[in-house]
Amino acid sequence: MADATAPSPAQARVVPDPTAGPAIVQPVVELRGVRKSYHPGTPIETEVLHGIDLDLQRGEFCAVMGPSGSGKSTLLNIVGLLDRPSAGTLSVCGEETTRLDDHALTKLRGHSIGFVFQYHHLIGAFTALENVMMPLLGAAGFPNDAMRERAAALLDSVGLRPWQNNLAIHLSGGQQQRVALARALAMNPALLLADEPTGNLDTKSADAVFELLRQFNREHGTAVLFVTHNAALAKRCDRTIQVVDGSITG
């Protein structure tokens, strides 16, 4: 008769190896020597990013500051896989991206990265619930009850469940930005890129949106790159990097 106290093969496999070293924690984002040029090989070639090195760890909330035209948006576009670097390497969630084709980049971006912009980019003729469901529809192709429940739960977490069936055009600016945040989190991304998400909001609404970003960062370990001109909000982040003339200075 088999010994009922003996571990099953599945249980045996999870016994830690005392000779193994510490687990290697992979950054959510890793840039090495990233450069970006426009019109390369022409007389008007312009390099706007100059050898950027940057690591962002899981659960880290990092502010990005710098004057207009310094390269912040270009950096965010590259990290968000919306643009390709001219040189250097970029890894997202442990996957080196510079050799991936467009289809693979789109798949990685859709499953691993959420975006919140200064303007909410909601579909005005859709309800709040339908807007939050959009990334889920892109992944599955058709709506189902699980998607609706996920979208409703996210709207509840940003305080908007009573407005979930309201058209986006009938929401206030602060409400629209909270819907945009819920939409960005629909796929439970490892990385959230926020490009001045509070720039168009009054002080109270801006603080509310920032606190929601912080809440999701702390509760889910979501890494956040938060572009802002608001020094007071930047001080509430884990760290701040300064982008000046296409280089990181802090």
DOLUMLUM-985628 format. One line per 3 residues: number of its first residue (from 1); for each residue x, y, z of N, C-alpha, C, CB. Coordinates in nm, 2 decimals, decimal comma. Glycine has a CB too. Layout:
<recs>
NUM = X Y Z X Y Z X Y Z X Y Z | ...
</recs>
This chain:
<recs>
1 = 0,09 -0,12 0,00 0,00 0,00 0,00 0,09 0,12 0,00 -0,10 0,00 0,12 | 0,05 0,22 -0,07 0,13 0,35 -0,08 0,12 0,42 0,05 0,08 0,44 -0,19 | 0,23 0,48 0,09 0,24 0,56 0,21 0,16 0,69 0,19 0,38 0,59 0,25
4 = 0,05 0,71 0,27 -0,04 0,83 0,25 0,04 0,95 0,29 -0,16 0,81 0,33 | 0,14 0,94 0,37 0,22 1,06 0,42 0,33 1,10 0,32 0,27 1,04 0,55 | 0,36 1,02 0,22 0,46 1,05 0,13 0,42 1,16 0,04 0,50 0,92 0,05
7 = 0,51 1,25 0,00 0,47 1,36 -0,08 0,45 1,32 -0,23 0,58 1,47 -0,08 | 0,35 1,38 -0,29 0,33 1,35 -0,43 0,44 1,41 -0,51 0,20 1,40 -0,48 | 0,46 1,36 -0,64 0,57 1,42 -0,72 0,55 1,57 -0,74 0,56 1,36 -0,86
10 = 0,42 1,62 -0,75 0,40 1,76 -0,76 0,45 1,84 -0,63 0,26 1,80 -0,78 | 0,42 1,77 -0,51 0,47 1,84 -0,39 0,62 1,83 -0,38 0,41 1,77 -0,27 | 0,68 1,72 -0,43 0,82 1,71 -0,41 0,90 1,81 -0,49 0,87 1,57 -0,46
13 = 0,84 1,85 -0,60 0,90 1,95 -0,69 0,92 2,09 -0,63 0,83 1,96 -0,83 | 0,83 2,12 -0,53 0,84 2,26 -0,47 0,93 2,27 -0,35 0,70 2,30 -0,44 | 1,00 2,16 -0,31 1,09 2,17 -0,20 1,21 2,25 -0,25 1,14 2,02 -0,16
16 = 1,24 2,36 -0,17 1,35 2,45 -0,21 1,48 2,38 -0,21 1,36 2,57 -0,11 | 1,57 2,42 -0,30 1,70 2,36 -0,31 1,80 2,44 -0,23 1,75 2,36 -0,46 | 1,85 2,39 -0,12 1,94 2,46 -0,03 2,06 2,52 -0,09 1,97 2,38 0,09
19 = 2,10 2,46 -0,21 2,22 2,50 -0,27 2,20 2,61 -0,38 2,29 2,38 -0,34 | 2,07 2,64 -0,40 2,03 2,74 -0,50 2,06 2,88 -0,44 1,89 2,73 -0,54 | 2,10 2,97 -0,54 2,13 3,11 -0,50 2,00 3,19 -0,49 2,22 3,18 -0,60
22 = 2,00 3,31 -0,45 1,88 3,40 -0,44 1,81 3,41 -0,58 1,91 3,53 -0,38 | 1,68 3,42 -0,58 1,61 3,44 -0,70 1,64 3,57 -0,76 1,45 3,43 -0,67 | 1,65 3,57 -0,90 1,69 3,69 -0,97 1,56 3,77 -1,00 1,77 3,66 -1,10
25 = 1,55 3,89 -0,95 1,43 3,98 -0,98 1,45 4,06 -1,11 1,40 4,07 -0,86 | 1,37 4,03 -1,21 1,39 4,10 -1,33 1,31 4,23 -1,33 1,33 4,01 -1,45 | 1,38 4,34 -1,37 1,31 4,47 -1,38 1,19 4,46 -1,47 1,40 4,58 -1,42
28 = 1,08 4,54 -1,45 0,97 4,54 -1,54 1,02 4,61 -1,67 0,85 4,62 -1,47 | 1,10 4,71 -1,65 1,15 4,79 -1,77 1,31 4,80 -1,75 1,09 4,93 -1,78 | 1,38 4,77 -1,86 1,52 4,79 -1,86 1,57 4,85 -1,99 1,59 4,65 -1,83
31 = 1,62 4,97 -1,98 1,68 5,03 -2,10 1,83 5,04 -2,09 1,62 5,17 -2,12 | 1,90 5,01 -2,20 2,05 5,02 -2,20 2,09 5,09 -2,33 2,11 4,88 -2,19 | 2,15 5,21 -2,31 2,21 5,28 -2,42 2,11 5,32 -2,53 2,31 5,20 -2,48
34 = 1,98 5,35 -2,49 1,88 5,38 -2,58 1,89 5,51 -2,64 1,74 5,36 -2,52 | 1,90 5,52 -2,78 1,90 5,64 -2,85 1,78 5,65 -2,95 2,04 5,65 -2,93 | 1,74 5,77 -2,98 1,63 5,78 -3,08 1,67 5,90 -3,17 1,50 5,80 -3,01
37 = 1,67 5,87 -3,30 1,69 5,98 -3,40 1,58 5,98 -3,50 1,83 5,95 -3,47 | 1,55 6,10 -3,54 1,45 6,12 -3,65 1,52 6,16 -3,78 1,35 6,23 -3,61 | 1,47 6,11 -3,89 1,53 6,14 -4,02 1,68 6,09 -4,03 1,53 6,29 -4,06
40 = 1,70 5,97 -3,98 1,84 5,92 -3,98 1,90 5,91 -4,12 1,85 5,78 -3,91 | 2,03 5,94 -4,13 2,10 5,93 -4,26 2,07 6,04 -4,35 2,06 5,80 -4,32 | 2,00 6,15 -4,30 1,98 6,26 -4,39 2,04 6,39 -4,33 1,82 6,29 -4,40
43 = 2,05 6,49 -4,40 2,12 6,62 -4,35 2,04 6,67 -4,23 2,12 6,72 -4,46 | 1,91 6,64 -4,21 1,84 6,69 -4,10 1,82 6,59 -3,99 1,70 6,74 -4,15 | 1,91 6,49 -3,98 1,90 6,39 -3,88 1,91 6,46 -3,74 2,01 6,28 -3,89
46 = 1,82 6,42 -3,65 1,82 6,48 -3,52 1,80 6,37 -3,41 1,70 6,58 -3,50 | 1,90 6,37 -3,32 1,90 6,27 -3,21 1,83 6,34 -3,09 2,04 6,22 -3,18 | 1,72 6,27 -3,04 1,64 6,34 -2,93 1,66 6,26 -2,80 1,50 6,34 -2,97
49 = 1,71 6,14 -2,80 1,75 6,06 -2,68 1,89 6,02 -2,70 1,65 5,94 -2,66 | 1,97 6,04 -2,59 2,11 6,01 -2,60 2,16 5,91 -2,50 2,19 6,15 -2,58 | 2,15 5,79 -2,54 2,21 5,68 -2,45 2,14 5,67 -2,32 2,36 5,71 -2,43
52 = 2,01 5,64 -2,32 1,94 5,64 -2,19 1,96 5,50 -2,13 1,79 5,66 -2,22 | 1,99 5,50 -2,00 1,99 5,38 -1,92 1,89 5,40 -1,81 2,14 5,35 -1,85 | 1,80 5,30 -1,79 1,70 5,31 -1,69 1,64 5,17 -1,65 1,58 5,40 -1,74
55 = 1,63 5,15 -1,52 1,56 5,03 -1,47 1,44 5,08 -1,39 1,66 4,95 -1,38 | 1,33 5,00 -1,41 1,21 5,02 -1,32 1,17 4,89 -1,27 1,09 5,09 -1,41 | 1,16 4,88 -1,14 1,13 4,75 -1,07 0,98 4,74 -1,05 1,21 4,75 -0,94
58 = 0,94 4,61 -1,03 0,80 4,59 -0,99 0,76 4,66 -0,87 0,78 4,43 -0,97 | 0,65 4,73 -0,87 0,60 4,80 -0,75 0,66 4,94 -0,74 0,62 4,73 -0,63 | 0,75 4,98 -0,83 0,81 5,11 -0,82 0,72 5,22 -0,88 0,95 5,11 -0,88
61 = 0,71 5,34 -0,82 0,64 5,45 -0,87 0,73 5,56 -0,89 0,52 5,49 -0,77 | 0,76 5,59 -1,02 0,87 5,68 -1,06 0,81 5,80 -1,13 0,97 5,61 -1,14 | 0,84 5,92 -1,09 0,80 6,04 -1,16 0,91 6,08 -1,26 0,79 6,16 -1,06
64 = 0,86 6,13 -1,37 0,95 6,17 -1,48 0,92 6,32 -1,50 0,93 6,09 -1,62 | 1,02 6,41 -1,49 1,01 6,55 -1,50 1,11 6,60 -1,60 1,02 6,62 -1,36 | 1,08 6,72 -1,65 1,17 6,79 -1,74 1,10 6,89 -1,82 1,24 6,69 -1,83
67 = 1,17 6,99 -1,88 1,10 7,09 -1,96 1,04 7,04 -2,08 1,20 7,20 -1,99 | 0,95 7,11 -2,14 0,88 7,07 -2,27 0,99 7,06 -2,37 0,78 7,18 -2,31 | 0,98 6,95 -2,45 1,08 6,93 -2,56 1,20 6,86 -2,51 1,12 7,06 -2,62
70 = 1,21 6,81 -2,39 1,33 6,75 -2,34 1,34 6,60 -2,38 1,33 6,76 -2,19 | 1,23 6,54 -2,43 1,24 6,40 -2,47 1,15 6,31 -2,38 1,38 6,35 -2,46 | 1,08 6,36 -2,29 0,99 6,28 -2,20 0,89 6,20 -2,28 0,92 6,37 -2,10
73 = 0,82 6,26 -2,37 0,72 6,18 -2,44 0,78 6,08 -2,53 0,63 6,28 -2,52 | 0,90 6,11 -2,59 0,97 6,02 -2,68 1,01 5,90 -2,60 1,09 6,08 -2,75 | 1,06 5,92 -2,48 1,10 5,81 -2,39 0,98 5,73 -2,35 1,17 5,87 -2,26
76 = 0,87 5,79 -2,32 0,75 5,71 -2,28 0,70 5,63 -2,40 0,64 5,81 -2,23 | 0,70 5,69 -2,52 0,66 5,62 -2,64 0,74 5,49 -2,67 0,66 5,71 -2,76 | 0,87 5,50 -2,64 0,96 5,39 -2,66 0,94 5,28 -2,55 1,11 5,43 -2,66
79 = 0,93 5,32 -2,43 0,90 5,23 -2,32 0,77 5,16 -2,34 0,90 5,30 -2,18 | 0,67 5,24 -2,40 0,54 5,18 -2,42 0,52 5,10 -2,55 0,44 5,29 -2,42 | 0,64 5,08 -2,62 0,64 5,00 -2,75 0,56 5,07 -2,86 0,59 4,86 -2,72
82 = 0,54 5,20 -2,85 0,47 5,27 -2,96 0,57 5,32 -3,06 0,39 5,39 -2,90 | 0,69 5,32 -3,03 0,80 5,36 -3,12 0,92 5,28 -3,09 0,84 5,52 -3,10 | 1,01 5,27 -3,18 1,13 5,18 -3,17 1,26 5,27 -3,15 1,15 5,09 -3,29
85 = 1,35 5,23 -3,06 1,47 5,30 -3,05 1,56 5,29 -3,17 1,55 5,25 -2,92 | 1,64 5,39 -3,20 1,74 5,38 -3,31 1,86 5,30 -3,27 1,78 5,52 -3,35 | 1,89 5,29 -3,14 2,00 5,21 -3,10 1,98 5,18 -2,95 2,14 5,29 -3,11
88 = 2,05 5,07 -2,90 2,03 5,03 -2,76 1,93 4,92 -2,75 1,99 5,15 -2,68 | 1,91 4,88 -2,63 1,81 4,77 -2,60 1,71 4,81 -2,50 1,89 4,64 -2,55 | 1,59 4,75 -2,52 1,48 4,77 -2,43 1,41 4,64 -2,40 1,37 4,87 -2,49
91 = 1,41 4,60 -2,27 1,34 4,48 -2,22 1,22 4,52 -2,14 1,43 4,39 -2,14 | 1,10 4,46 -2,17 0,98 4,48 -2,09 0,93 4,34 -2,04 0,87 4,54 -2,19 | 0,92 4,34 -1,91 0,88 4,21 -1,84 0,97 4,10 -1,88 0,73 4,18 -1,87
94 = 1,10 4,13 -1,89 1,20 4,03 -1,91 1,22 3,99 -2,06 1,17 3,91 -1,84 | 1,14 4,05 -2,15 1,15 4,02 -2,29 1,22 4,13 -2,37 1,01 3,99 -2,35 | 1,33 4,10 -2,43 1,41 4,20 -2,51 1,33 4,23 -2,64 1,55 4,14 -2,54
97 = 1,30 4,35 -2,66 1,19 4,39 -2,76 1,25 4,44 -2,89 1,11 4,49 -2,70 | 1,38 4,47 -2,90 1,42 4,54 -3,02 1,42 4,45 -3,14 1,56 4,59 -3,00 | 1,41 4,32 -3,13 1,41 4,23 -3,24 1,27 4,17 -3,27 1,50 4,11 -3,22
100 = 1,17 4,22 -3,19 1,03 4,17 -3,21 0,97 4,23 -3,33 0,95 4,19 -3,08 | 0,88 4,16 -3,40 0,81 4,22 -3,51 0,69 4,30 -3,46 0,76 4,11 -3,61 | 0,62 4,37 -3,54 0,51 4,45 -3,50 0,40 4,37 -3,43 0,45 4,53 -3,62
103 = 0,37 4,25 -3,48 0,26 4,17 -3,42 0,30 4,13 -3,27 0,24 4,04 -3,50 | 0,43 4,09 -3,25 0,47 4,05 -3,12 0,48 4,17 -3,03 0,61 3,99 -3,13 | 0,52 4,29 -3,08 0,52 4,41 -3,00 0,37 4,45 -2,95 0,58 4,53 -3,07
106 = 0,28 4,44 -3,05 0,14 4,47 -3,01 0,09 4,38 -2,91 0,05 4,46 -3,14 | 0,12 4,25 -2,92 0,07 4,15 -2,82 0,13 4,18 -2,68 0,10 4,01 -2,86 | 0,26 4,21 -2,68 0,33 4,24 -2,55 0,27 4,36 -2,49 0,48 4,25 -2,57
109 = 0,26 4,47 -2,57 0,20 4,59 -2,52 0,06 4,58 -2,47 0,20 4,70 -2,63 | -0,02 4,50 -2,54 -0,16 4,48 -2,50 -0,18 4,41 -2,37 -0,24 4,41 -2,60 | -0,09 4,32 -2,34 -0,10 4,23 -2,22 -0,02 4,29 -2,10 -0,06 4,10 -2,25
112 = 0,08 4,37 -2,12 0,17 4,41 -2,02 0,18 4,56 -1,98 0,31 4,37 -2,05 | 0,12 4,64 -2,07 0,13 4,79 -2,05 0,00 4,85 -2,05 0,23 4,85 -2,15 | -0,03 4,94 -1,96 -0,15 5,03 -1,96 -0,11 5,17 -1,98 -0,23 5,01 -1,83
115 = -0,19 5,25 -2,04 -0,17 5,39 -2,07 -0,27 5,48 -2,01 -0,15 5,41 -2,22 | -0,23 5,59 -1,95 -0,32 5,70 -1,92 -0,26 5,83 -1,97 -0,35 5,70 -1,76 | -0,33 5,90 -2,05 -0,28 6,03 -2,11 -0,34 6,15 -2,04 -0,30 6,02 -2,26
118 = -0,29 6,27 -2,08 -0,35 6,39 -2,03 -0,49 6,41 -2,08 -0,26 6,51 -2,08 | -0,52 6,37 -2,20 -0,66 6,36 -2,24 -0,71 6,22 -2,23 -0,67 6,42 -2,39 | -0,83 6,20 -2,19 -0,88 6,06 -2,16 -0,89 5,97 -2,28 -1,01 6,07 -2,09
121 = -0,92 6,02 -2,40 -0,93 5,94 -2,52 -1,04 5,83 -2,50 -0,80 5,87 -2,55 | -1,15 5,87 -2,43 -1,26 5,78 -2,42 -1,35 5,79 -2,55 -1,35 5,80 -2,30 | -1,43 5,68 -2,58 -1,52 5,69 -2,69 -1,65 5,75 -2,63 -1,55 5,55 -2,75
124 = -1,69 5,87 -2,67 -1,80 5,94 -2,61 -1,93 5,87 -2,63 -1,81 6,07 -2,67 | -1,95 5,80 -2,73 -2,08 5,73 -2,76 -2,09 5,60 -2,68 -2,10 5,71 -2,90 | -1,99 5,56 -2,61 -1,99 5,43 -2,53 -2,01 5,47 -2,39 -1,86 5,35 -2,55
127 = -2,07 5,38 -2,31 -2,08 5,40 -2,17 -1,94 5,38 -2,10 -2,18 5,30 -2,11 | -1,94 5,42 -1,97 -1,81 5,40 -1,90 -1,77 5,26 -1,89 -1,83 5,46 -1,75 | -1,87 5,17 -1,87 -1,85 5,02 -1,87 -1,79 4,98 -2,00 -1,97 4,95 -1,83
130 = -1,85 5,02 -2,11 -1,80 4,97 -2,24 -1,66 5,02 -2,27 -1,90 5,02 -2,35 | -1,63 5,14 -2,23 -1,49 5,20 -2,25 -1,39 5,11 -2,17 -1,49 5,34 -2,21 | -1,42 5,08 -2,05 -1,33 5,00 -1,97 -1,31 4,86 -2,03 -1,38 4,99 -1,83
133 = -1,42 4,81 -2,10 -1,41 4,67 -2,16 -1,33 4,67 -2,28 -1,55 4,63 -2,19 | -1,29 4,78 -2,34 -1,23 4,78 -2,47 -1,10 4,70 -2,48 -1,20 4,92 -2,51 | -1,00 4,71 -2,39 -0,88 4,63 -2,39 -0,91 4,48 -2,38 -0,79 4,67 -2,28
136 = -1,02 4,45 -2,31 -1,05 4,31 -2,29 -1,11 4,25 -2,42 -1,15 4,29 -2,18 | -1,19 4,34 -2,49 -1,25 4,30 -2,62 -1,14 4,28 -2,72 -1,35 4,40 -2,67 | -1,04 4,37 -2,72 -0,92 4,35 -2,81 -0,85 4,22 -2,79 -0,83 4,46 -2,79
139 = -0,85 4,17 -2,67 -0,78 4,04 -2,64 -0,86 3,92 -2,68 -0,74 4,04 -2,50 | -1,00 3,93 -2,65 -1,08 3,81 -2,67 -1,17 3,82 -2,80 -1,17 3,80 -2,55 | -1,20 3,94 -2,84 -1,27 3,95 -2,97 -1,42 3,97 -2,95 -1,24 3,84 -3,05
142 = -1,48 3,93 -2,84 -1,62 3,94 -2,82 -1,65 3,95 -2,67 -1,70 3,82 -2,88 | -1,76 4,02 -2,63 -1,78 4,05 -2,49 -1,84 3,92 -2,42 -1,88 4,16 -2,47 | -1,81 3,91 -2,29 -1,88 3,80 -2,21 -1,90 3,86 -2,07 -1,79 3,67 -2,21
145 = -1,96 3,77 -1,99 -2,00 3,82 -1,85 -1,87 3,85 -1,77 -2,08 3,71 -1,79 | -1,77 3,77 -1,79 -1,65 3,79 -1,71 -1,59 3,93 -1,74 -1,54 3,68 -1,74 | -1,59 3,97 -1,86 -1,54 4,10 -1,90 -1,62 4,21 -1,83 -1,54 4,12 -2,05
148 = -1,75 4,19 -1,84 -1,84 4,29 -1,77 -1,82 4,30 -1,62 -1,99 4,26 -1,80 | -1,80 4,19 -1,56 -1,77 4,19 -1,42 -1,64 4,25 -1,38 -1,78 4,04 -1,36 | -1,54 4,23 -1,47 -1,41 4,29 -1,45 -1,42 4,44 -1,46 -1,30 4,23 -1,54
151 = -1,48 4,48 -1,57 -1,50 4,63 -1,59 -1,58 4,69 -1,48 -1,56 4,65 -1,73 | -1,68 4,63 -1,43 -1,76 4,69 -1,33 -1,69 4,69 -1,20 -1,89 4,60 -1,31 | -1,60 4,59 -1,17 -1,52 4,59 -1,05 -1,42 4,71 -1,05 -1,45 4,46 -1,03
154 = -1,36 4,73 -1,17 -1,26 4,84 -1,18 -1,33 4,97 -1,16 -1,19 4,83 -1,32 | -1,45 4,99 -1,22 -1,52 5,12 -1,20 -1,56 5,14 -1,06 -1,64 5,12 -1,29 | -1,59 5,03 -0,99 -1,62 5,04 -0,85 -1,50 5,08 -0,77 -1,67 4,90 -0,80
157 = -1,38 5,03 -0,81 -1,26 5,07 -0,74 -1,22 5,21 -0,76 -1,14 4,98 -0,79 | -1,27 5,28 -0,86 -1,24 5,42 -0,88 -1,36 5,51 -0,85 -1,19 5,45 -1,03 | -1,46 5,44 -0,78 -1,57 5,52 -0,73 -1,68 5,55 -0,83 -1,53 5,64 -0,67
160 = -1,69 5,48 -0,94 -1,78 5,51 -1,05 -1,88 5,41 -1,08 -1,70 5,54 -1,17 | -1,90 5,31 -1,00 -2,00 5,21 -1,03 -2,14 5,27 -1,06 -2,01 5,10 -0,92 | -2,18 5,37 -0,98 -2,32 5,43 -1,01 -2,33 5,49 -1,15 -2,35 5,53 -0,91
163 = -2,21 5,52 -1,21 -2,21 5,59 -1,34 -2,17 5,50 -1,45 -2,12 5,71 -1,33 | -2,16 5,36 -1,43 -2,11 5,27 -1,52 -2,19 5,27 -1,65 -2,10 5,13 -1,47 | -2,32 5,30 -1,65 -2,40 5,30 -1,77 -2,42 5,43 -1,83 -2,53 5,23 -1,74
166 = -2,35 5,53 -1,78 -2,36 5,67 -1,84 -2,26 5,68 -1,96 -2,32 5,78 -1,73 | -2,31 5,75 -2,06 -2,22 5,77 -2,17 -2,10 5,86 -2,12 -2,29 5,85 -2,28 | -1,98 5,83 -2,18 -1,86 5,90 -2,14 -1,87 6,05 -2,16 -1,74 5,85 -2,23
169 = -1,95 6,10 -2,26 -1,96 6,24 -2,29 -2,04 6,31 -2,18 -2,03 6,27 -2,42 | -2,11 6,23 -2,10 -2,20 6,29 -1,99 -2,13 6,29 -1,85 -2,33 6,22 -1,98 | -2,00 6,25 -1,85 -1,92 6,25 -1,73 -1,84 6,38 -1,71 -1,83 6,12 -1,72
172 = -1,80 6,41 -1,59 -1,71 6,53 -1,57 -1,57 6,49 -1,61 -1,72 6,57 -1,42 | -1,49 6,59 -1,62 -1,35 6,57 -1,66 -1,28 6,47 -1,56 -1,27 6,70 -1,66 | -1,30 6,49 -1,43 -1,24 6,40 -1,33 -1,29 6,26 -1,34 -1,26 6,45 -1,19
175 = -1,42 6,25 -1,37 -1,48 6,11 -1,39 -1,42 6,05 -1,51 -1,63 6,12 -1,39 | -1,41 6,12 -1,62 -1,36 6,07 -1,74 -1,22 6,02 -1,72 -1,36 6,17 -1,86 | -1,14 6,09 -1,65 -1,00 6,04 -1,63 -0,99 5,92 -1,54 -0,91 6,16 -1,57
178 = -1,09 5,91 -1,45 -1,09 5,79 -1,37 -1,14 5,67 -1,45 -1,19 5,81 -1,25 | -1,23 5,69 -1,54 -1,26 5,58 -1,64 -1,14 5,54 -1,72 -1,38 5,62 -1,73 | -1,06 5,64 -1,76 -0,94 5,61 -1,84 -0,84 5,53 -1,76 -0,88 5,74 -1,89
181 = -0,83 5,56 -1,63 -0,75 5,48 -1,54 -0,80 5,34 -1,53 -0,74 5,55 -1,40 | -0,93 5,32 -1,51 -0,98 5,19 -1,50 -0,96 5,11 -1,63 -1,13 5,19 -1,47 | -0,97 5,17 -1,74 -0,95 5,11 -1,87 -0,80 5,06 -1,88 -0,99 5,20 -1,99
184 = -0,71 5,15 -1,83 -0,57 5,12 -1,84 -0,53 5,00 -1,76 -0,49 5,24 -1,80 | -0,61 4,97 -1,65 -0,58 4,86 -1,56 -0,66 4,73 -1,60 -0,62 4,90 -1,42 | -0,74 4,74 -1,71 -0,83 4,62 -1,74 -0,76 4,49 -1,76 -0,91 4,66 -1,87
187 = -0,64 4,50 -1,82 -0,56 4,37 -1,84 -0,46 4,34 -1,73 -0,48 4,39 -1,97 | -0,48 4,41 -1,62 -0,39 4,39 -1,50 -0,24 4,40 -1,54 -0,42 4,26 -1,43 | -0,20 4,51 -1,61 -0,07 4,52 -1,66 0,04 4,53 -1,55 -0,06 4,65 -1,75
190 = 0,16 4,49 -1,59 0,27 4,50 -1,50 0,33 4,64 -1,50 0,38 4,40 -1,54 | 0,30 4,72 -1,60 0,35 4,85 -1,62 0,24 4,95 -1,66 0,46 4,85 -1,72 | 0,24 5,06 -1,59 0,14 5,17 -1,62 0,22 5,29 -1,66 0,04 5,20 -1,50
193 = 0,19 5,35 -1,78 0,26 5,47 -1,82 0,15 5,58 -1,82 0,31 5,45 -1,97 | 0,18 5,68 -1,74 0,09 5,79 -1,72 0,16 5,92 -1,77 0,05 5,81 -1,57 | 0,11 5,98 -1,88 0,17 6,09 -1,94 0,08 6,22 -1,90 0,18 6,08 -2,09
196 = 0,12 6,28 -1,80 0,06 6,40 -1,74 -0,10 6,38 -1,73 0,08 6,52 -1,84 | -0,13 6,27 -1,66 -0,28 6,24 -1,65 -0,36 6,34 -1,56 -0,29 6,10 -1,59 | -0,29 6,42 -1,49 -0,36 6,52 -1,40 -0,35 6,66 -1,46 -0,30 6,52 -1,26
199 = -0,29 6,68 -1,58 -0,26 6,81 -1,64 -0,38 6,89 -1,67 -0,18 6,79 -1,76 | -0,49 6,83 -1,70 -0,61 6,90 -1,74 -0,71 6,91 -1,62 -0,68 6,84 -1,86 | -0,67 6,87 -1,50 -0,77 6,86 -1,39 -0,75 6,97 -1,29 -0,76 6,72 -1,33
202 = -0,85 7,00 -1,22 -0,84 7,09 -1,10 -0,76 7,02 -0,99 -0,98 7,14 -1,05 | -0,72 7,10 -0,89 -0,63 7,04 -0,79 -0,70 6,92 -0,72 -0,60 7,15 -0,69 | -0,82 6,93 -0,68 -0,89 6,82 -0,61 -0,90 6,70 -0,69 -1,03 6,87 -0,56
205 = -0,94 6,71 -0,82 -0,95 6,60 -0,91 -0,81 6,54 -0,94 -1,02 6,64 -1,04 | -0,71 6,62 -0,95 -0,58 6,58 -0,98 -0,52 6,49 -0,86 -0,48 6,69 -1,00 | -0,55 6,54 -0,74 -0,51 6,46 -0,62 -0,58 6,33 -0,61 -0,53 6,55 -0,50
208 = -0,71 6,33 -0,65 -0,78 6,20 -0,65 -0,73 6,10 -0,75 -0,93 6,23 -0,67 | -0,70 6,15 -0,87 -0,65 6,06 -0,97 -0,51 6,01 -0,93 -0,64 6,13 -1,11 | -0,42 6,09 -0,87 -0,29 6,05 -0,83 -0,31 5,94 -0,72 -0,21 6,17 -0,78
211 = -0,39 5,97 -0,62 -0,41 5,87 -0,52 -0,46 5,73 -0,57 -0,51 5,92 -0,41 | -0,54 5,74 -0,67 -0,59 5,61 -0,73 -0,47 5,54 -0,80 -0,70 5,63 -0,83 | -0,39 5,61 -0,87 -0,26 5,55 -0,92 -0,18 5,49 -0,81 -0,18 5,66 -1,00
214 = -0,16 5,56 -0,71 -0,08 5,51 -0,59 -0,14 5,39 -0,53 -0,06 5,62 -0,49 | -0,28 5,39 -0,52 -0,34 5,28 -0,46 -0,32 5,15 -0,54 -0,49 5,30 -0,45 | -0,34 5,16 -0,67 -0,32 5,04 -0,76 -0,17 5,00 -0,76 -0,37 5,07 -0,90
217 = -0,08 5,09 -0,75 0,06 5,06 -0,75 0,09 4,98 -0,62 0,14 5,19 -0,75 | 0,04 5,02 -0,51 0,07 4,95 -0,38 0,00 4,82 -0,37 0,03 5,04 -0,26 | -0,13 4,81 -0,41 -0,21 4,69 -0,39 -0,17 4,58 -0,49 -0,36 4,72 -0,41
220 = -0,13 4,62 -0,61 -0,11 4,52 -0,72 0,04 4,51 -0,76 -0,20 4,55 -0,84 | 0,12 4,59 -0,71 0,26 4,59 -0,75 0,29 4,64 -0,89 0,31 4,45 -0,74 | 0,19 4,72 -0,94 0,21 4,77 -1,07 0,32 4,88 -1,08 0,07 4,84 -1,12
223 = 0,41 4,87 -1,17 0,52 4,97 -1,18 0,46 5,09 -1,26 0,64 4,91 -1,26 | 0,49 5,21 -1,22 0,43 5,33 -1,28 0,54 5,42 -1,32 0,34 5,39 -1,18 | 0,54 5,47 -1,44 0,61 5,59 -1,49 0,51 5,70 -1,50 0,69 5,56 -1,62
226 = 0,53 5,81 -1,42 0,44 5,91 -1,41 0,50 6,05 -1,46 0,39 5,93 -1,26 | 0,47 6,09 -1,58 0,52 6,21 -1,63 0,44 6,33 -1,58 0,52 6,21 -1,79 | 0,51 6,43 -1,52 0,43 6,54 -1,46 0,52 6,66 -1,46 0,39 6,50 -1,32
229 = 0,45 6,78 -1,46 0,52 6,91 -1,43 0,49 6,95 -1,29 0,47 7,01 -1,53 | 0,41 6,87 -1,21 0,37 6,91 -1,08 0,47 6,86 -0,98 0,23 6,85 -1,05 | 0,55 6,95 -0,92 0,66 6,91 -0,83 0,61 6,85 -0,70 0,75 7,03 -0,80
232 = 0,49 6,90 -0,66 0,43 6,85 -0,53 0,39 6,70 -0,55 0,31 6,93 -0,49 | 0,34 6,67 -0,67 0,30 6,53 -0,69 0,43 6,44 -0,70 0,21 6,51 -0,81 | 0,53 6,50 -0,77 0,65 6,42 -0,79 0,72 6,38 -0,66 0,75 6,50 -0,88
235 = 0,71 6,47 -0,56 0,76 6,44 -0,43 0,70 6,33 -0,36 0,76 6,57 -0,34 | 0,57 6,29 -0,40 0,50 6,18 -0,34 0,53 6,05 -0,41 0,35 6,21 -0,34 | 0,62 6,05 -0,51 0,66 5,93 -0,58 0,78 5,87 -0,51 0,69 5,96 -0,73
238 = 0,81 5,74 -0,55 0,93 5,68 -0,48 1,06 5,74 -0,52 0,93 5,53 -0,53 | 1,07 5,79 -0,64 1,18 5,86 -0,69 1,15 5,94 -0,81 1,30 5,76 -0,73 | 1,23 6,04 -0,85 1,21 6,12 -0,96 1,33 6,12 -1,05 1,18 6,27 -0,92
241 = 1,31 6,10 -1,18 1,42 6,12 -1,28 1,39 6,24 -1,36 1,43 5,99 -1,37 | 1,50 6,32 -1,39 1,49 6,44 -1,47 1,54 6,41 -1,61 1,57 6,55 -1,40 | 1,46 6,45 -1,71 1,50 6,43 -1,85 1,53 6,57 -1,90 1,39 6,36 -1,94
244 = 1,65 6,60 -1,94 1,70 6,73 -1,99 1,77 6,71 -2,12 1,78 6,80 -1,88 | 1,73 6,77 -2,22 1,80 6,76 -2,35 1,82 6,62 -2,40 1,93 6,84 -2,35 | 1,73 6,53 -2,37 1,74 6,40 -2,42 1,83 6,30 -2,34 1,79 6,40 -2,55
247 = 1,86 6,35 -2,22 1,94 6,27 -2,13 1,88 6,26 -1,99 2,09 6,32 -2,12 | 1,90 6,15 -1,92 1,86 6,15 -1,78 1,96 6,20 -1,69 1,83 6,00 -1,74 | 1,92 6,30 -1,60 2,02 6,37 -1,52 2,00 6,34 -1,37 2,01 6,52 -1,54
250 = 1,89 6,27 -1,34 1,87 6,24 -1,20 1,78 6,13 -1,17 1,81 6,37 -1,13
</recs>
